[in-house]
Amino acid sequence: MTVPIKIGVVGYGGSAKIYNLPYILPNPDLEVYAFLQRAPAPSNAASPEKESHCTVDFPKAKHYQTAEDFFADKDIELVVISTHPDTHAKFAEAALHSGKHGTMVTQRKSYSTDNKFQLS
């Protein structure tokens, strides 16, 4: 049995929930290990609304509120960028500089100077 690849997901909005997680979760070779979500975890753990926060839906995953802490986690192997397109390049660069692999769903035309990160 192989050890699953530990995935860190940047963002927990529609892109993560619709385009990324549905393909990651059924794959036994992938593990949702951590999230970068700026919003703090809900204070009322008794009745949190489903899909409101990564800690609600993935209680075993790590939750980071800063990019610095997220990218410093040495156990994250693959970063899935699920944020607004204008932030993709900075998160892709942070992933590469921290020695991680990265992927994102993006509109190529939205990058005129940052395409180098899509080809890395």
C-alpha positions in Angstrom: 0.0 0.0 0.0 1.4 3.4 -1.0 1.5 6.4 1.3 -1.0 9.1 0.0 0.3 12.4 -1.2 -0.4 15.1 1.3 -2.3 17.9 -0.3 -2.6 21.5 1.0 -5.6 23.4 -0.4 -5.3 27.2 -0.7 -8.8 28.7 -0.3 -12.1 27.1 0.6 -14.7 28.7 -1.7 -16.5 27.5 -4.7 -13.5 26.6 -6.7 -12.2 24.2 -4.0 -15.6 22.7 -3.4 -16.7 22.3 -7.0 -13.6 21.9 -9.1 -10.9 20.4 -6.9 -12.1 18.5 -3.8 -14.6 16.2 -5.7 -11.7 14.8 -7.7 -9.3 14.6 -4.8 -11.5 12.9 -2.2 -12.2 9.7 -4.0 -8.6 9.0 -4.8 -6.9 6.8 -2.2 -3.5 8.1 -3.3 -4.3 11.6 -2.2 -4.9 13.0 1.3 -6.5 16.3 2.1 -3.9 17.3 4.7 -4.2 21.1 5.2 -6.1 24.2 4.2 -5.1 27.9 3.9 -8.3 29.7 4.8 -8.0 33.2 6.3 -11.3 33.0 8.1 -11.0 31.8 11.7 -12.6 28.5 12.7 -16.2 28.9 13.9 -16.4 29.6 17.6 -19.6 27.7 18.1 -18.5 24.1 17.3 -21.9 22.8 18.5 -23.8 23.8 15.4 -21.6 24.9 12.6 -23.1 25.0 9.1 -21.8 22.4 6.7 -19.5 23.9 4.0 -19.1 27.0 6.0 -15.4 26.4 6.9 -12.7 23.9 6.2 -12.5 22.9 9.9 -16.2 22.0 9.8 -16.0 19.7 6.8 -12.4 18.4 7.3 -11.9 18.3 11.1 -8.8 16.2 10.8 -7.0 18.5 8.4 -4.7 21.3 9.5 -6.0 24.8 9.2 -3.7 27.8 8.5 -4.8 31.4 8.4 -1.5 32.8 7.0 0.3 31.8 3.8 3.6 31.9 5.7 2.6 29.2 8.1 0.9 27.1 5.4 3.9 27.1 3.0 6.3 26.4 6.0 4.6 23.1 6.7 7.1 20.6 5.4 4.5 17.8 5.2 2.5 19.4 2.5 3.7 17.9 -0.8 1.2 19.2 -3.4 -0.5 22.6 -3.3 -3.9 23.0 -4.9 -4.6 26.7 -5.5 -8.3 27.4 -5.3 -8.4 31.2 -5.0 -9.3 34.2 -7.1 -7.3 34.2 -10.4 -5.4 37.4 -9.5 -3.8 35.6 -6.5 -2.7 32.4 -8.4 0.7 33.6 -9.4 1.8 34.7 -5.9 0.6 31.4 -4.4 2.2 29.4 -7.2 5.5 31.2 -6.6 5.2 30.6 -2.9 4.6 26.8 -3.5 7.6 26.6 -5.8 9.9 28.5 -3.4 8.9 26.2 -0.6 9.7 23.1 -2.6 6.2 22.0 -3.2 4.4 20.9 -6.3 1.4 23.0 -7.3 -1.7 23.0 -9.5 -4.5 25.4 -10.2 -7.6 25.7 -12.4 -7.2 29.0 -14.3 -8.0 31.0 -17.4 -4.7 31.2 -19.2 -5.7 34.6 -20.7 -5.8 36.2 -17.3 -2.0 36.0 -17.1 0.1 38.0 -19.4 3.4 38.0 -17.4 2.9 35.1 -15.0 2.6 32.2 -17.4 6.0 30.9 -16.4 4.3 29.4 -13.3 1.9 27.4 -15.3 4.8 25.8 -17.2 6.9 25.0 -14.1 
